[in-house]
Every structure is written in C-alpha cells, then in structure tokens.
C-alpha cells in the first residue's frame, strides 16, 4: 500500500518511486560511533568514502573493499561539507578555521577561500564543484554560534550568504537573501542550482525549504523560487541523480523529490539525516549520514560523477 514502509526501509508515496528501488535491496547500517555525521564524499579510484564527524573534530573513512572504518583526518578543523572536484581532489568546508580548503594529490592542503572583502567567513557549511572548476559554497553561522561544531565567535560579515570561487580564484557573492543557506547541488545539466535554507533551525517561523535558481554562463544566479518545503524537520544536504531527482536529508530519513519538487518516497532512517552522496562502482549506492551512524542503500538510479569530460 502506498504511504506505508516496507521491510526494506522504503516508503512509497508515489508509484514513480518504485522505479528507483531494487526489489530485494535493504537499508544497511555500516558503522556507528559519531556525534554528528556530515559531508559524505565518494572517491571512486580508491573505493572509499570520506565524511565528517563535526563535534569530534575528525573525518572518517569507509573502505568499500573490506567494510572497515578508520580515521581519515584528526583534527579536522571541525570539517563539515565535503565534495570531490574534477581532478578527484577533496574539497572541504572547515567550521573552526572558517574556510574552504582542497586536499592536493600529494596530501598537502591549499586554502581556496577564507574571507570575503577582508572579512572572515562565518563557517562554510556545504560545497559543490561545477564542471568548469568553479567552487560554490554556503556560509551560515552554525560553526560560530556555540562551541560544539566550531568556535563561538561574532559574524564579521553580518549575514549568511552563498559564494562562488571562479577557476582563477576570484570570489563572488551569488546569493544574499538566505537566512541559513545550507546544502546545495546542481541539476544534471548545471542549468539550475538548488540551495537549502534551514533558517527554521533557530526561528520557528524561518524557512525549511529548497530553492531553485537559474545559472548563467558568467556564474550569476537568477530566480530562486521555492522548489520544495520539508514535511519533516529540515532539508540539509542533498544530491541529484542523473534523471534530476533530488535525494535530500530530513528528520525521518532521506526524501526523494521528483524533478518538479513532488515528494515521491522516503528511505526511512532511525536518526536525523544530515547529508547523502552517491557512490559505489556504478554510483548506484546512496551513502547516508545519520546523526551517529553511516548507512547505505543500493538503488536503481545513478548519481552524477564529478569527473566530467
């Protein structure tokens, strides 16, 4: 019956969600032991996943070849969002250092952005890399509000914005009308950018939605209408599959939204979900960061590779 959860952990709200599922696949819990898991990023060449455990000031590593979990980096500057660029390098948002960095192929760390017009960022939160090499990230205040996910501090910028770093390193503010900009992802053809606003985390009347912007060739944004509103908790981090569906975190698991924003199904998780990413050899395994645990589910859909020709 539609709307009910099956034994595999999937709630089918619309029949279209059935086409996303593999009949015998199940939700798996791969590991537990974090305080607040976030920012999963898949590295295809090594068959491993990196994600953040923000309050524990560390990054973790899941090895798909043997199922082992180890510490990837500690301390991590209370890292949050992570992604992979077109050259297979790790790009990270660091709450404590209030910056965005890149881990080079030799293991060294380069600073991509740590201020805008001479003022330090609040606490970069989530990040995505466009195929032209530009880096887009959100900058809410979660890492400076209290001493849990970063370090308590005043905002130098005085607001929460979205930024773009072009391939030459120039930084531009591309959206300034968000309360708490959070997760973000491009549509498959990169003509649209989706951005979550989690302003309701600290204001009951604040936003709990994803907005959709049109992306111009020069990197500017237009539009910004509300694309979908969360029906349980907040949309935090999310990813888009090759067919344009959005797989987004929520309080009761992962919500799957059709390309027009309709909620068609859920992956039920017994913890708040913060973020997700596609991985595995065919990019058909959705890795899910719950509050304390790492989960996964094989799907009949595929993610978008960060390595594009």
Secondary structure, 3 states (H helix, E strand, C coil): CCCCECCCCEEECCHHHHHHCCCCCCCEEEEECCCCEEEEEEECCCCEEEEEECCCCEEEEEECCCCCEEEEEECCCCEEEEEECCCCCEEEEECCCCEEEEECCCCCEEEEECEECCEECCCCCCEEECCCCCEEEEECCHHHHCCCCCCCCCCCCCCCEEEEECCCCCEEEEECCCCCEEEEEECCCCCEEEEEECHHHCCCCCCCEEEEEEECCCCCEEEEEEEEECCCCCCCCEEEECCCCEEEEECCEEEEECCCCCEEEEEECCCCEEEEEEECCCCCEEEEEECCEEEEEECCCCECCCCCC
